[in-house]
Amino acid sequence: MKIAVIGTGYVGLVTGTCFSETGNTVTCVDIDENKIQKLKGGTITIYEPGLDKLFVRNLKEGRLHFTTRLQEGVADAEIIFLALPTPPGEDGSADLRYVLGVARDLGGILKKGDYKIIVDKSTVPVGTADKVTRAVIEGSGNTLVPGADFDVVSNPEFLREGVAVDDFMKPDRVVVGTESERARELMGDLYAPFVRQGNPVIFMDERSAELTKYAANAFLATKITFMNEIARMCELLGADVDMVRRGVGSDERIGKRFLFPGIGYGGSCFPKDVQALAKSAAEVNYDFRILESVMAVNEDQKTYLVPKIKEYFGGSVAGKHFALWGLAFKPNTDDIREAPALYIIRALLDAGATITAFDPEAMNNVRQLMGDKIGFAKSQYEALQNADALIIATEWNEFRTPDFDRITAALKNKAVFDGRNLFETDHMEKLGYYYFSIGRKTITPTK
């Protein structure tokens, strides 16, 4: 098939590249001339494991194309994916200006009788398919007819940063929202190569598909937040959250995933999707109390380590210097959107501390955001030099089994504040560290 993908951000670039991998001809469109030139030249503009190989191969084979001209990009396309940003507005609702703006532009480009499917791939509120349909008609001067000239389909993405290629190529499920038999047939054909092992393509109406994405992310965010609350209870009651997690996760009704306690969720999806769903509920006069609690707890959890650090240093960190391992909101990505590390950094800086950070992928993004407010190290061990303590904010694999002799030699105090529970408490006790983690006993070395 011939496909157009509007937007070359995280979702758009993964979507376009993976569709080209199954033999489709894909043209990706973006208004950023600099980004498009880089992509044309073979330079990938996001970090996602495994994506670079597919990107280079399909670019070389002539199946993957890039342009800044919308008309050129959609001219021959049978299916047009809208993978545009939907950032939260000041009131928490999803901002649809980019999606609806492109929809109106498409209305002025599409030809009467030349049927195309317009797919909402972005995460959008319930009712967006209807708004996109109206925007296309308005852009056409009321000449296009839904169902005859175009259909708008909701096809939410369920990609996890760090494993997005696997998620796309081997999806647990594909959700397609459409009541058009014509669109259903074409979307079914498009996704057939990705579900050969029997995972379902689930067809439903557009509004149900739109809500499915928000419901899935909100539930996962709730699951994470619930375990963070349990972790706090463990600290107060003398229980071990790792033991509780294993006991709870062995129940097949609950499952093992998203039960790891830490310093809160971040990234491009969970924060804005939970907020947007709560806003959508408010718009229909429904008080979604669980989500309000999830957001409040998560906001507090991001800086949960800070008072613990201050307590260790006698109530003040003014003049103290810290090593920080991890800046991305999760491992295997350079995404720092709503990353808990940033909240910790700002709180410590406000309290008079200084910080040197290391992250395998995200340091350039933080440098662009924060400039020289903190230092950046070339390695995790360089970050430790002259630090009063080590803070761990992201669970990168290279942090899991470090050289503790090097850590001990570099730190002024044998103190580690671990927001991701990377180390065993018994091991840290044998090493003689002060070790604070989430929901487990605090290790205090004997004097």
ZABAVEX-742009 format. One record per residue (C-alpha): residue number from 0; x negated, y, z negated. Coordinates in steps of 0.001 Angstrom, whole numbers. Example, Ala and Ser with C-alpha at 12.3 -4.5 7.8 and 13.67 -1.06 7.14 Angstrom:
BEGIN
> seq/px/py/pz
> 0/-12300/-4500/-7800
> 1/-13670/-1060/-7140
//
This chain:
BEGIN
> seq/px/py/pz
> 0/0/0/0
> 1/-925/3650/303
> 2/-862/5390/-3035
> 3/-1439/8924/-4308
> 4/-2411/9704/-7893
> 5/-1980/13315/-8974
> 6/-4412/14123/-11766
> 7/-7879/12647/-12302
> 8/-8023/12662/-16075
> 9/-8351/9502/-18129
> 10/-5088/7886/-17026
> 11/-5247/9076/-13426
> 12/-8790/7918/-12740
> 13/-8259/4506/-14326
> 14/-4948/4081/-12488
> 15/-6316/5100/-9097
> 16/-9466/3009/-9396
> 17/-7683/-132/-10570
> 18/-5027/78/-7854
> 19/-7756/391/-5223
> 20/-9430/-2717/-6661
> 21/-6463/-4835/-5486
> 22/-6777/-3584/-1881
> 23/-4551/-525/-1936
> 24/-5672/2716/-313
> 25/-5617/5369/-3032
> 26/-6022/9133/-2798
> 27/-6529/10985/-6076
> 28/-5624/14682/-6194
> 29/-6847/17318/-8641
> 30/-7063/21111/-8618
> 31/-10540/21037/-10203
> 32/-12871/21471/-7216
> 33/-15997/20738/-9249
> 34/-14579/17483/-10573
> 35/-13432/16367/-7138
> 36/-16872/17031/-5642
> 37/-18487/14938/-8373
> 38/-16048/12087/-7787
> 39/-16561/12217/-4034
> 40/-20289/12026/-4651
> 41/-19961/8906/-6778
> 42/-20242/10532/-10225
> 43/-17588/9299/-12611
> 44/-16240/12034/-14896
> 45/-15102/10028/-17930
> 46/-16720/7336/-20049
> 47/-14844/4059/-19980
> 48/-16638/682/-20110
> 49/-16392/-1248/-16845
> 50/-14775/1551/-14849
> 51/-17969/2705/-13140
> 52/-18497/-577/-11274
> 53/-14964/-636/-9881
> 54/-15167/3066/-9046
> 55/-18408/2790/-7071
> 56/-17321/-374/-5257
> 57/-13989/997/-4069
> 58/-15454/4372/-3148
> 59/-18033/2561/-1011
> 60/-15404/316/563
> 61/-13313/3340/1558
> 62/-10269/2448/-510
> 63/-10669/5313/-3001
> 64/-10470/8946/-1888
> 65/-10368/12365/-3561
> 66/-9002/15745/-2542
> 67/-7867/19065/-3984
> 68/-5088/19385/-1387
> 69/-1770/17992/-2568
> 70/-258/17829/911
> 71/-3222/15858/2218
> 72/-3129/13494/-739
> 73/529/12540/-476
> 74/975/12653/3305
> 75/856/8900/3914
> 76/1557/7706/381
> 77/4438/5337/-251
> 78/4151/5784/-4008
> 79/3030/8964/-5788
> 80/1884/8697/-9403
> 81/2020/11767/-11639
> 82/-834/11362/-14151
> 83/-818/14898/-15468
> 84/-1433/16317/-18946
> 85/1523/16684/-21302
> 86/-112/18504/-24232
> 87/1874/19284/-27378
> 88/3425/22732/-27471
> 89/3462/24939/-30544
> 90/6642/23238/-31746
> 91/5251/19721/-31204
> 92/7241/18948/-28059
> 93/5503/17691/-24931
> 94/4657/20489/-22480
> 95/6005/19451/-19068
> 96/4841/22488/-17081
> 97/2226/20544/-15108
> 98/4525/17612/-14339
> 99/7453/19786/-13269
> 100/5197/22196/-11380
> 101/3814/19397/-9226
> 102/7315/17968/-8787
> 103/8492/21290/-7336
> 104/5444/21388/-5064
> 105/6247/17884/-3860
> 106/9769/18994/-3031
> 107/8312/21522/-595
> 108/6056/18912/1011
> 109/8191/15772/1337
> 110/10117/15340/4559
> 111/13788/14533/4731
> 112/14302/10842/5416
> 113/10669/9951/4642
> 114/11296/7857/1521
> 115/8761/7970/-1310
> 116/8648/6876/-4926
> 117/7518/9480/-7454
> 118/6261/7792/-10626
> 119/5960/9419/-14035
> 120/2763/7791/-15341
> 121/2197/10497/-17945
> 122/3691/10031/-21392
> 123/6847/12117/-21245
> 124/9970/12692/-23365
> 125/13241/10943/-22714
> 126/15062/12662/-19863
> 127/11940/13701/-17953
> 128/12803/11564/-14913
> 129/16015/13565/-14574
> 130/14070/16831/-14849
> 131/11534/15696/-12248
> 132/14348/14733/-9902
> 133/15909/18187/-10229
> 134/12518/19880/-9799
> 135/11839/17988/-6555
> 136/15270/18931/-5196
> 137/14798/22578/-6185
> 138/11360/22635/-4566
> 139/12834/21302/-1345
> 140/15444/24036/-1187
> 141/18117/21418/-1962
> 142/17415/19502/1247
> 143/16177/16208/-274
> 144/18572/13555/-1528
> 145/17649/11225/-4430
> 146/17787/7588/-3384
> 147/17589/8427/300
> 148/14467/10581/436
> 149/12862/9736/-2914
> 150/13324/8016/-6250
> 151/11772/9017/-9561
> 152/10509/6082/-11630
> 153/9209/5960/-15190
> 154/6159/3683/-15494
> 155/4424/4456/-18811
> 156/810/3425/-19327
> 157/-334/1337/-22282
> 158/-4081/1753/-21905
> 159/-6405/1582/-24885
> 160/-9489/3720/-24532
> 161/-12563/1493/-24533
> 162/-10760/-1455/-22911
> 163/-8589/402/-20388
> 164/-9823/-1524/-17353
> 165/-8913/-4871/-18908
> 166/-5586/-3466/-20070
> 167/-4758/-2306/-16554
> 168/-6018/-5354/-14671
> 169/-4499/-7846/-17140
> 170/-1570/-6058/-18808
> 171/455/-7563/-21645
> 172/3485/-6181/-19838
> 173/4382/-3612/-17210
> 174/7370/-1386/-17962
> 175/9218/84/-14980
> 176/12166/2372/-15478
> 177/14395/2592/-12415
> 178/17971/1889/-11424
> 179/17089/1904/-7725
> 180/16827/-1532/-6110
> 181/14606/-67/-3382
> 182/12152/1357/-5920
> 183/12315/-1791/-8023
> 184/11259/-3958/-5082
> 185/8299/-1761/-4135
> 186/7095/-1387/-7733
> 187/7381/-5145/-8199
> 188/5224/-5735/-5116
> 189/2657/-3195/-6300
> 190/2204/-4834/-9691
> 191/2432/-8472/-8527
> 192/-1390/-8944/-8373
> 193/-1736/-7811/-11983
> 194/769/-10254/-13525
> 195/-100/-13505/-11775
> 196/-634/-15229/-15133
> 197/2985/-14707/-16031
> 198/3019/-11578/-18159
> 199/6251/-9747/-17461
> 200/7181/-6753/-15377
> 201/10071/-5456/-17450
> 202/12619/-3436/-15499
> 203/14936/-1076/-17331
> 204/16571/2314/-16907
> 205/14384/5419/-16830
> 206/15317/6737/-20277
> 207/14636/3416/-21964
> 208/11216/3223/-20285
> 209/10361/6744/-21440
> 210/11327/5911/-25019
> 211/9478/2585/-24938
> 212/6081/4298/-24680
> 213/6781/6661/-27573
> 214/8244/3858/-29682
> 215/5214/1613/-29122
> 216/2657/4263/-30066
> 217/4687/5521/-32998
> 218/5015/1999/-34373
> 219/1266/1352/-34094
> 220/508/4692/-35746
> 221/2917/3757/-38527
> 222/1208/388/-38961
> 223/-2200/2055/-39323
> 224/-850/4634/-41747
> 225/911/2009/-43849
> 226/-2371/171/-44362
> 227/-4102/3416/-45277
> 228/-1478/3904/-47972
> 229/-2000/309/-49139
> 230/-5749/1016/-49257
> 231/-5150/3910/-51627
> 232/-3039/1650/-53820
> 233/-5850/-907/-53808
> 234/-8297/1698/-55111
> 235/-5928/2600/-57953
> 236/-4995/-969/-58861
> 237/-8390/-2625/-58451
> 238/-7388/-4738/-55471
> 239/-9423/-5250/-52277
> 240/-7763/-4050/-49082
> 241/-9730/-6532/-46977
> 242/-8137/-9401/-48863
> 243/-4706/-7804/-48626
> 244/-5175/-7177/-44905
> 245/-6048/-10805/-44247
> 246/-3117/-12037/-46254
> 247/-661/-9703/-44556
> 248/-2098/-10136/-41057
> 249/-1788/-13926/-41157
> 250/1993/-13489/-41068
> 251/2796/-13919/-37377
> 252/5719/-11512/-37733
> 253/3225/-8755/-38594
> 254/39/-9759/-36768
> 255/-3623/-8960/-37404
> 256/-4083/-5926/-35205
> 257/-3897/-2276/-36321
> 258/-4196/-3259/-39977
> 259/-7714/-1960/-40579
> 260/-7767/931/-43046
> 261/-9869/3989/-42383
> 262/-9837/7753/-42104
> 263/-6762/8050/-39925
> 264/-5850/7750/-36277
> 265/-6818/10262/-33613
> 266/-7260/10398/-29850
> 267/-5133/11627/-27003
> 268/-2058/9444/-27586
> 269/-1013/8653/-31142
> 270/-1093/12183/-32611
> 271/811/13887/-29811
> 272/3186/10977/-29157
> 273/4255/10679/-32789
> 274/4717/14439/-32922
> 275/6665/14500/-29660
> 276/8975/11666/-30737
> 277/9700/13434/-34013
> 278/10464/16605/-32058
> 279/12759/14711/-29679
> 280/14607/13311/-32692
> 281/15025/16789/-34147
> 282/16455/18034/-30851
> 283/19320/15534/-31188
> 284/19731/16360/-34895
> 285/18151/13144/-36153
> 286/15773/13298/-39114
> 287/13100/10701/-38254
> 288/11810/10533/-41823
> 289/9299/7718/-41275
> 290/7457/9688/-38589
> 291/7338/12819/-40715
> 292/5663/10771/-43450
> 293/3272/9128/-40997
> 294/2080/12517/-39747
> 295/1671/13925/-43247
> 296/-278/10915/-44546
> 297/-2518/10784/-41486
> 298/-3346/14472/-41734
> 299/-4476/13961/-45316
> 300/-6334/10737/-44502
> 301/-8660/12453/-42014
> 302/-10456/14291/-44806
> 303/-10018/11618/-47489
> 304/-13787/11184/-47801
> 305/-14482/14856/-48505
> 306/-13292/15037/-52152
> 307/-15073/11737/-52813
> 308/-18307/13226/-51477
> 309/-17867/16362/-53556
> 310/-17212/14268/-56657
> 311/-20456/12336/-56144
> 312/-22395/15614/-55977
> 313/-20852/17025/-59123
> 314/-18019/18932/-57496
> 315/-19924/20941/-54886
> 316/-21726/20180/-51617
> 317/-23035/23714/-51101
> 318/-26610/23452/-49841
> 319/-26331/19701/-49233
> 320/-27239/18150/-45891
> 321/-25423/15127/-44471
> 322/-26032/12574/-41753
> 323/-22872/11705/-39822
> 324/-22610/8559/-37720
> 325/-19792/8693/-35188
> 326/-17950/11568/-33550
> 327/-15527/9918/-31104
> 328/-12084/9064/-32467
> 329/-12856/5376/-31830
> 330/-15789/3361/-30424
> 331/-16415/2823/-26705
> 332/-15164/6252/-25682
> 333/-16402/9834/-25592
> 334/-12943/11154/-26487
> 335/-13003/13505/-29489
> 336/-9396/14655/-29353
> 337/-8063/14716/-32939
> 338/-11125/12730/-34057
> 339/-11263/12458/-37869
> 340/-15012/13223/-37720
> 341/-14225/16774/-36619
> 342/-11983/17341/-39626
> 343/-14675/16046/-41969
> 344/-17282/18278/-40314
> 345/-15151/21405/-40635
> 346/-14309/20699/-44283
> 347/-17958/20153/-45220
> 348/-19145/23208/-43308
> 349/-16506/25314/-45041
> 350/-17831/23995/-48361
> 351/-21374/25155/-47573
> 352/-22944/21905/-46347
> 353/-24968/21239/-43186
> 354/-24690/18218/-40902
> 355/-26720/16317/-38334
> 356/-24629/13924/-36266
> 357/-25202/11031/-33892
> 358/-22758/9331/-31542
> 359/-23664/7122/-28562
> 360/-21302/8919/-26162
> 361/-19443/11872/-27676
> 362/-22181/14341/-28645
> 363/-21962/16450/-25476
> 364/-18237/16940/-25985
> 365/-18743/18013/-29605
> 366/-21620/20287/-28617
> 367/-19327/22048/-26131
> 368/-16709/22437/-28862
> 369/-18877/23401/-31837
> 370/-22094/24740/-30337
> 371/-24913/24923/-32886
> 372/-22709/24711/-35976
> 373/-24131/21234/-36572
> 374/-27283/19431/-35467
> 375/-27391/16529/-33039
> 376/-29863/13654/-33296
> 377/-31318/11437/-30580
> 378/-30696/8310/-32612
> 379/-28735/7157/-35632
> 380/-31954/7002/-37661
> 381/-33147/10453/-36641
> 382/-29858/11817/-38001
> 383/-30819/10525/-41463
> 384/-33909/12657/-41925
> 385/-33698/14795/-45090
> 386/-30010/13967/-45530
> 387/-28516/13807/-48997
> 388/-26097/11053/-47945
> 389/-24775/9155/-44933
> 390/-21164/9474/-43720
> 391/-19713/6964/-41236
> 392/-16738/8154/-39191
> 393/-16632/5850/-36124
> 394/-17107/2070/-36056
> 395/-19570/1767/-33156
> 396/-21081/-1732/-32987
> 397/-24642/-412/-33319
> 398/-23770/916/-36764
> 399/-22612/-2449/-38123
> 400/-25981/-4082/-38840
> 401/-28444/-1235/-39307
> 402/-31976/-1359/-40693
> 403/-31300/-525/-44339
> 404/-35000/-116/-45071
> 405/-35072/2774/-42594
> 406/-31908/4227/-44092
> 407/-33341/4039/-47602
> 408/-36630/5620/-46543
> 409/-34892/8549/-44820
> 410/-32110/9449/-47275
> 411/-32704/11568/-50348
> 412/-30037/9562/-52166
> 413/-29006/5967/-51558
> 414/-25435/7044/-50940
> 415/-23104/5992/-48111
> 416/-19525/7173/-47573
> 417/-18001/4726/-45119
> 418/-14728/5736/-43472
> 419/-14555/2527/-41440
> 420/-15530/-207/-43926
> 421/-18459/-1467/-41865
> 422/-20454/-3084/-44651
> 423/-19759/-5731/-47252
> 424/-19531/-4308/-50745
> 425/-21529/-7177/-52270
> 426/-24380/-6541/-49840
> 427/-24431/-2835/-50602
> 428/-24478/-3609/-54308
> 429/-27512/-5890/-53901
> 430/-29274/-3135/-51980
> 431/-28676/-712/-54829
> 432/-26546/1812/-52906
> 433/-23777/4055/-54071
> 434/-21139/2945/-51570
> 435/-17657/4371/-51154
> 436/-15350/2749/-48598
> 437/-11597/2723/-48011
> 438/-9427/587/-50288
> 439/-12283/-1381/-51859
> 440/-14221/-1090/-55086
> 441/-16730/1730/-55203
> 442/-20247/407/-55652
> 443/-22175/2366/-58235
> 444/-25781/1242/-58796
> 445/-26781/515/-62346
> 446/-29260/3012/-63756
//
